[in-house]
Amino acid sequence: MWKFLYDLLNYSPEAFRKYKIKLGDPEVVDVIPLKKMTQVPDTALDVAPSTPAQNTEALDAFFKQAVLEIQKKMPTHRAPTTW
């Protein structure tokens, strides 16, 4: 509501501007604390992710750039049982 009134008082005809002094500051509801973060862009990849294998290559490259080590665990397969 405050933003609507602010825009009305600042961008409308002069007749509304006499109420600008009554507007005041907006009410703070839930303040989100600020935290400074460092962002590092990824480098370009020479992979066209059009197959599942190439998608895996692209994800591996992204994870290496982000310094995320993901252990590759292959599921153990048993020989099919015969009937």
N, C-alpha and C positions, 0 to 999 in steps of 0.2 A: 504494500500500500504506500509505503514511504517513497519508493521509486516513482510510482505513478504521480504522486503529489509533487515530487521534485521536478519531474519532466513537465508537468502541467504549469508549474510556477516559473520555470526557466525558459520554456520554449513556446509559451502561449502568448496571446495578446497582452498588452500592458495592463489591462484591467485586473488580471490575476496576480501580477507581480507585487502588489501591495501586501499580499499575504505571505510573502517569502520570509519575512522575519519571524513568523510564527511556526515555520516548518520544523526547525530544530534538527538534531542529529538522528540517524536511524537507531532503532533499538537493537542491541546486540543480543542475539538469540543463543547460538552455540558457537563459541569461538574455536576455530581449528588452530592448534599451535603450529607456528612456522618452523620448518626444518630445512636447513641448507643442504642441498644434495649436489653431487658432482655427476655430470652426465658425460659419457664418452661415446661418440657415435661408432657404430659398427663399420667395418670396412666392406667394400663391395665383394660379392661372391660370384665366382665363375661357375655357377650351377643353375641349371634351368629345372626347377622342381616340378616336373611333369609326371614323374613316376614315384611310387613309394620309396624306392631305393634312393632317388635323388632328393626326395624330401628328407630322408634320414641324413644324407650328406649335408644338406643345408642346415638342419638342426644341429648336427655335430659341429659344424663350423661356427654357428652362433654361440653354442655353449662354450667352445674353446675360446672365443673372443671374450666371453663374459667370465671366463675362468671358473666354469662350473664343471666339475668332474662327475660324470655319471657312469656308474659301473654297469658294464654290459653283462647282464646275466641271461644266459640262454636257458630256456626251460629244458629240463631233462625229459627226454622222450623214452618211453619204454617200447620195446618191440610189440607190435600188435599181437594180441592173443589169437590163437587159432581156435576155431570152433570145432 
